[in-house]
Amino acid sequence: MSIYFYGCMTMDGYLADKNYNLDWLYQTGATEETSYAEFYKEIDITIMGKRTFHEIEKTADAELVYPTTQNYVFTHSKNLSLKGFIPVNGDVVEFVKRMGENKNIWIIGGNMILSPLLDFDMVDYLIIQIAPVLLGDGIPLFAQKEALKRFFLKDVKKYAQFAELIYVKRSLDIA
């Protein structure tokens, strides 16, 4: 099993503005300008929070956004508005531990899902696009407990206005 975070943040480290708005991202570029298509082909499971799910609901053809993966949404709701998305609740760390060994898991969006996995050293890859935007305030990407975490910089790529940094957990570093 490999656990990935793949997503975009501002140059000052935010996923969204303080009102959870992503307009800054949508105004910067498009998914087609990144490595998304190649990345998604390798993923078996997506895990996201309710706020990320709400962003997906806003898209055209939302039920087709992640058509080939099992998609889990951490929420207290028992039902979701889109087919293909399964509501779950509880501890994300325990949930991920129950996933199959041969599965690639993508942690999408928020730090509420990512942070506990970082705390338990479960994230194998961080693929982070940096948008040329400064917000000054907002929802930070990283909010894990204070502890030293080291990753190995495997690659740096440029896609239109995005810089993509690919980090690998130090224990996986084969370079």
ABEGO torsion letter per residue (X at the ends): XBBBBBBBBBAAGBABBAAGBAAAAAAABBAAABAAAAAAAABABBBBBAAAAAAAAABBGAAAABAABBBBBBBABABBABBGBBBBBEBAAAAAAABBAABBBBBBEBAAAAAAAAAAGABABBBBBBBBBBAGBEBBABABBBBBBBBBBABBBBBEABBBBBBBBAAABAX
